[in-house]
Amino acid sequence: MTINETSAIFKELGHPARLTIIKEIIKFGEKGLTVGVLQKSLNIPSSTLSHHISSLLSIKLISQKREGTSLFCIANYEMINHAISFLVEECCTVCAENEETP
């Protein structure tokens, strides 16, 4: 994944509502949760929720699955883990280099 793709993830998560939405979706694991439950839980207008869900879908941080009349939002753990790994992948590399230098 490129730095631009990673930057897009952090850009979308930089909005408090989207960060709250993804945190709520993650609570429900691989099954996800319905848009209706999410809307009630966050107490935000459905049009606002739809806008934020679209943003998260566009960068593939979440996916959606329809079961009958219910639309589930599911976290994309691979993308989330990539973003976390990006932040820590070079952890302590400078410290280790400095320890080896006399």
C-alpha positions in Angstrom: 0.0 0.0 0.0 1.3 3.4 -0.9 1.8 6.4 1.4 -1.0 8.2 -0.5 -3.4 5.4 0.2 -2.4 5.3 3.9 -2.7 9.1 4.0 -6.3 8.8 2.6 -7.2 6.4 5.5 -5.9 8.9 8.1 -7.6 11.8 6.3 -11.0 10.0 6.6 -10.4 9.0 10.1 -9.5 12.6 11.0 -13.2 13.4 11.2 -14.7 12.8 14.6 -17.9 11.3 13.3 -16.1 8.8 11.0 -13.7 7.8 13.7 -16.7 7.2 16.0 -18.4 5.2 13.3 -15.5 2.9 12.7 -14.9 2.4 16.4 -18.6 1.4 16.8 -18.4 -1.0 13.8 -15.3 -2.6 15.1 -17.1 -3.5 18.3 -19.3 -5.9 16.4 -16.4 -7.9 14.8 -16.7 -9.9 11.6 -20.5 -9.8 11.6 -20.7 -6.0 11.6 -23.8 -4.2 12.5 -26.8 -2.8 10.7 -27.0 0.8 9.6 -30.2 1.2 11.6 -28.5 0.1 14.8 -25.5 2.3 14.1 -27.7 5.3 13.5 -29.6 4.7 16.8 -26.4 4.1 18.7 -24.8 7.3 17.4 -28.0 9.4 17.4 -27.1 11.2 14.1 -29.4 11.9 11.2 -29.5 9.1 8.6 -28.4 11.5 5.8 -25.3 12.5 7.8 -24.5 8.9 8.6 -24.9 7.9 4.9 -22.4 10.6 4.0 -19.8 9.4 6.4 -20.4 5.7 5.5 -19.8 6.6 1.9 -16.5 8.2 2.8 -15.4 5.0 4.7 -16.6 2.8 1.9 -14.6 4.8 -0.7 -11.3 4.1 1.0 -12.4 0.5 1.8 -12.2 0.9 5.5 -15.6 -0.8 5.7 -17.7 -2.9 3.4 -21.4 -3.5 3.4 -23.5 -6.7 3.1 -27.2 -7.0 2.7 -29.1 -9.7 4.5 -32.8 -9.5 3.6 -33.9 -5.9 4.5 -30.8 -5.3 6.7 -27.7 -3.6 5.5 -24.6 -4.5 7.6 -21.4 -2.4 7.9 -18.3 -4.5 8.4 -14.9 -3.3 9.3 -12.0 -4.1 6.9 -9.5 -5.3 9.4 -6.8 -5.7 6.8 -6.9 -1.9 6.0 -7.1 -0.9 9.6 -4.2 -3.1 10.5 -2.2 -1.6 7.6 -2.8 1.9 9.0 -1.6 0.8 12.4 1.4 -1.0 11.1 2.4 2.0 9.0 2.7 4.0 12.2 4.9 1.5 14.0 6.8 -0.2 11.3 10.0 1.7 11.9 9.6 1.9 15.7 12.9 2.2 17.5 15.1 1.7 14.4 17.0 4.9 15.1 17.5 3.9 18.7 18.9 0.6 17.6 21.2 2.2 15.1 22.5 4.7 17.8 23.2 1.8 20.2 25.4 0.1 17.6 27.4 3.2 16.9 30.5 3.7 19.1 
